[in-house]
Amino acid sequence: MKLKDIMRILEEDFPKGLAAEWDNVGLLVGDTMAEIRKVLVSLDVTDDAVDAAVRCGADLILTHHPLLFRPLKTVNEQDFIARRVRKLIKHDINYYAMHTNFDIAAMADLNAADLHLKNPEVLEVVGRDDDGREYGYGRIGQLDAETRLSAFAEKVKEAMRLPAVRVYGDADLSVLTVAVSSGSGKGSVQDAISKGADVLITGDLDYHTAIDANARGLALIDAGHYGTEFAFIPYMENYVREKLPELEVESMTIRQPYEVW
């Protein structure tokens, strides 16, 4: 299957136009006329992911996070990003990224489903579609019943396959309205407060954002960047199997990038 035909299908479901202005999505390494037979799905283009693609004979890597954010001034072995690019080219492996466009088109709903949120709505609205429906980052919804923050944190750990979470707030706080924003979601704190969330689940929280949010009545659960976004991997593996059945597909193993000591 030609890469250009795969890209057309991907961009119908995850339009590049949804991506933030600062983002870098789409075909980052490769040739639109390349013949694709096997796909590797990964959250990131790590050295392990490139090596796995080489081993399994993948012609295309699909990731969430773009490998290339800043311009490469040199493409040599001294730069670890450039080394990956060189290896992809050497082995004729194409590389396509879906980042903030995927966050809007799919990730937010995946997070809401994993947390069993009822009546989820867009948390951080960035626009409206042709039918007037809001779209944007994150979701806010309700649990089936009020629960203590400590008990809900345990459910987050289970849903996101985490060894631990960082919780900012009173363990006995009653939680009903829940907001979730994948990745580095501290920019969603104000939306969560404005929309009446009891708790926000996100990743990459810093100290001052957390204590300031607590002071304003919002509890926070830091589930990590990976924990809130690895859902991309099984989702896209199933997507390829269903929408692109001509292709073989493999995925990187889901593994948190840290341990609790």
Phi and psi in degrees as a GROMACS rama.xvg file:
@    title "Ramachandran Plot"
@    xaxis  label "Phi"
@    yaxis  label "Psi"
@TYPE xy
-68.4365  142.683  LYS-2
-60.073  -37.0861  LEU-3
-61.2664  -32.25  LYS-4
-75.0808  -35.641  ASP-5
-64.0616  -44.9472  ILE-6
-60.991  -39.2847  MET-7
-60.5913  -42.9275  ARG-8
-67.5263  -45.3071  ILE-9
-59.0232  -42.7138  LEU-10
-78.8946  -12.8979  GLU-11
-72.6552  -39.5905  GLU-12
-89.7139  -28.8224  ASP-13
-130.699  72.4277  PHE-14
-57.0312  133.996  PRO-15
-62.4381  -26.9347  LYS-16
-64.765  -16.2531  GLY-17
-77.9081  -18.7438  LEU-18
-66.5569  148.147  ALA-19
-63.9639  154.56  ALA-20
-59.8327  -33.6887  GLU-21
-80.4557  -8.21078  TRP-22
-80.1386  169.84  ASP-23
-138.798  92.8729  ASN-24
-119.419  166.567  VAL-25
104.606  -156.44  GLY-26
-78.9968  109.37  LEU-27
-98.9042  -25.3161  LEU-28
-143.269  126.862  VAL-29
139.728  -166.255  GLY-30
-135.535  121.462  ASP-31
-61.3498  -21.5568  THR-32
-92.0154  2.78026  MET-33
-64.0161  145.156  ALA-34
-87.4547  123.084  GLU-35
-109.173  129.879  ILE-36
-119.216  -29.6136  ARG-37
-139.656  139.498  LYS-38
-119.906  139.853  VAL-39
-113.348  128.752  LEU-40
-102.658  131.752  VAL-41
-148.374  156.981  SER-42
-73.9744  -36.5318  LEU-43
-136.543  156.955  ASP-44
-89.4695  81.423  VAL-45
-87.1659  172.114  THR-46
-59.7214  -39.8671  ASP-47
-62.0434  -39.0796  ASP-48
-67.3301  -42.4771  ALA-49
-62.7172  -45.0206  VAL-50
-61.4929  -39.5549  ASP-51
-65.0228  -39.7909  ALA-52
-63.2067  -40.971  ALA-53
-63.9456  -45.8829  VAL-54
-62.9868  -42.2338  ARG-55
-88.9457  -3.11565  CYS-56
76.536  29.764  GLY-57
-71.4847  141.558  ALA-58
-95.7391  -14.7669  ASP-59
-146.392  134.518  LEU-60
-108.622  129.157  ILE-61
-107.861  124.399  LEU-62
-130.25  166.11  THR-63
-84.9804  -57.5507  HIS-64
-82.3228  131.625  HIS-65
-70.0466  137.409  PRO-66
-70.685  -34.9767  LEU-67
-106.418  107.201  LEU-68
-110.438  -39.4088  PHE-69
-106.918  153.295  ARG-70
-63.112  141.735  PRO-71
-88.293  118.291  LEU-72
-83.5648  -24.139  LYS-73
-139.495  149.956  THR-74
-122.445  81.0041  VAL-75
-137.668  -178.523  ASN-76
-77.7949  -6.98214  GLU-77
-82.0533  -17.3553  GLN-78
-107.098  124.233  ASP-79
-67.9237  -30.0811  PHE-80
-70.1776  -45.8058  ILE-81
-60.9334  -35.6939  ALA-82
-59.141  -40.8024  ARG-83
-65.9078  -43.2387  ARG-84
-60.6875  -45.445  VAL-85
-58.8974  -41.1381  ARG-86
-68.9062  -38.7541  LYS-87
-59.6737  -46.8129  LEU-88
-65.5681  -42.6266  ILE-89
-57.2922  -36.6641  LYS-90
-102.19  15.4586  HIS-91
55.019  42.6635  ASP-92
-103.144  121.762  ILE-93
-84.6575  157.508  ASN-94
-142.51  125.199  TYR-95
-129.62  132.708  TYR-96
-117.746  141.453  ALA-97
-129.288  108.754  MET-98
-113.346  -99.7708  HIS-99
-67.2889  -24.4279  THR-100
-66.2823  -36.9552  ASN-101
-70.8478  -37.7696  PHE-102
-53.2907  -44.4295  ASP-103
-76.6753  -43.3505  ILE-104
-77.5556  -25.7967  ALA-105
-145.453  -42.7784  ALA-106
-58.1983  -42.9685  MET-107
-60.2064  -41.4584  ALA-108
-70.1601  -34.5488  ASP-109
-62.5981  -44.6339  LEU-110
-61.026  -45.2775  ASN-111
-61.8678  -39.9044  ALA-112
-67.7855  -41.5838  ALA-113
-61.9322  -32.3096  ASP-114
-93.2677  1.87491  LEU-115
57.0111  45.2337  HIS-116
-79.4488  135.999  LEU-117
-91.1683  143.193  LYS-118
50.513  50.2237  ASN-119
-67.0138  139.99  PRO-120
-126.379  163.275  GLU-121
-64.1369  132.867  VAL-122
-82.3251  -57.089  LEU-123
-111.576  98.2355  GLU-124
-76.3647  131.419  VAL-125
-118.994  -8.73634  VAL-126
177.713  -175.968  GLY-127
-130.173  145.681  ARG-128
-84.1493  -174.384  ASP-129
-64.4249  -20.8679  ASP-130
-94.7114  6.1778  ASP-131
83.4019  7.51429  GLY-132
-84.0464  137.805  ARG-133
-70.1724  146.032  GLU-134
-138.725  158.394  TYR-135
162.748  -160.575  GLY-136
-92.6215  144.164  TYR-137
72.4605  171.028  GLY-138
-140.418  155.395  ARG-139
-134.431  133.418  ILE-140
-160.009  -169.035  GLY-141
-117.177  151.339  GLN-142
-80.4449  167.707  LEU-143
-63.7817  -32.6461  ASP-144
-155.831  159.172  ALA-145
-61.9231  142.705  GLU-146
-145.36  157.102  THR-147
-69.6762  147.674  ARG-148
-56.1459  -40.9104  LEU-149
-62.6333  -40.1335  SER-150
-70.099  -37.9893  ALA-151
-66.8368  -37.7802  PHE-152
-58.9147  -36.6736  ALA-153
-64.4573  -37.5122  GLU-154
-67.2556  -36.7972  LYS-155
-63.8314  -44.0324  VAL-156
-56.896  -44.513  LYS-157
-66.6923  -46.3884  GLU-158
-64.5436  -34.8702  ALA-159
-106.134  13.5527  MET-160
53.8493  49.2516  ARG-161
-106.275  142.154  LEU-162
-74.2635  -23.0916  PRO-163
-166.814  159.366  ALA-164
-132.358  158.211  VAL-165
-99.3865  126.844  ARG-166
-116.31  126.554  VAL-167
-111.834  109.513  TYR-168
145.128  169.815  GLY-169
-71.5955  125.886  ASP-170
-57.7236  -28.5625  ALA-171
-91.6879  3.27756  ASP-172
-57.9836  136.467  LEU-173
-83.1391  124.782  SER-174
-115.482  130.326  VAL-175
-134.302  -48.91  LEU-176
-94.8998  121.825  THR-177
-121.114  134.476  VAL-178
-113.191  147.627  ALA-179
-140.185  136.537  VAL-180
-141.162  115.72  SER-181
-71.9167  158.776  SER-182
71.847  -137.25  GLY-183
-89.8685  90.3918  SER-184
-104.24  21.8129  GLY-185
-64.8078  -20.9927  LYS-186
-68.6271  -11.3677  GLY-187
-93.7231  0.251716  SER-188
-58.1817  -47.7139  VAL-189
-62.3381  -41.3406  GLN-190
-63.2585  -40.8187  ASP-191
-62.1303  -41.9737  ALA-192
-66.6751  -46.9301  ILE-193
-61.3707  -31.9954  SER-194
-96.2562  8.88255  LYS-195
81.0626  25.3793  GLY-196
-69.8744  143.965  ALA-197
-84.1918  -30.5764  ASP-198
-149.516  147.404  VAL-199
-119.84  128.571  LEU-200
-102.883  126.417  ILE-201
-158.559  -163.917  THR-202
-133.563  168.765  GLY-203
60.3306  37.1751  ASP-204
-75.58  140.326  LEU-205
-100.994  162.512  ASP-206
-55.8833  -51.3763  TYR-207
-69.5871  -37.8842  HIS-208
-59.3756  -42.513  THR-209
-66.9511  -49.4192  ALA-210
-71.2155  -30.7655  ILE-211
-69.1584  -38.1949  ASP-212
-65.0719  -42.0691  ALA-213
-58.1641  -41.4331  ASN-214
-63.1581  -23.1034  ALA-215
-99.2308  9.39707  ARG-216
93.8355  9.44142  GLY-217
-108.209  122.822  LEU-218
-81.2541  154.948  ALA-219
-132.76  141.536  LEU-220
-123.087  116.143  ILE-221
-90.4969  104.217  ASP-222
-97.588  6.22918  ALA-223
82.5718  155.623  GLY-224
-64.0425  -48.1363  HIS-225
-65.2799  -43.1486  TYR-226
-59.7392  -34.0616  GLY-227
-88.5529  -4.99355  THR-228
-129.463  -7.00066  GLU-229
-65.9724  -12.1544  PHE-230
-57.1765  -21.3913  ALA-231
-55.0575  -38.032  PHE-232
-65.7172  -58.8347  ILE-233
-66.0187  -32.731  PRO-234
-61.6984  -49.5766  TYR-235
-71.9792  -30.1875  MET-236
-62.042  -46.0601  GLU-237
-66.1408  -37.6865  ASN-238
-59.462  -48.0426  TYR-239
-62.2176  -42.6929  VAL-240
-60.8393  -38.1302  ARG-241
-86.3192  -42.5467  GLU-242
-92.2354  -22.4945  LYS-243
-131.507  61.0637  LEU-244
-65.2997  -13.4997  PRO-245
-70.6183  -16.9735  GLU-246
-99.7965  146.902  LEU-247
-81.536  151.969  GLU-248
-143.796  138.609  VAL-249
-131.363  161.54  GLU-250
-131.07  151.215  SER-251
-69.0149  146.344  MET-252
-63.7982  136.41  THR-253
-75.0003  118.118  ILE-254
-150.602  120.171  ARG-255
-59.4971  139.851  GLN-256
-81.7707  14.5165  PRO-257
-148.321  165.412  TYR-258
-126.47  157.427  GLU-259
-99.1512  119.612  VAL-260
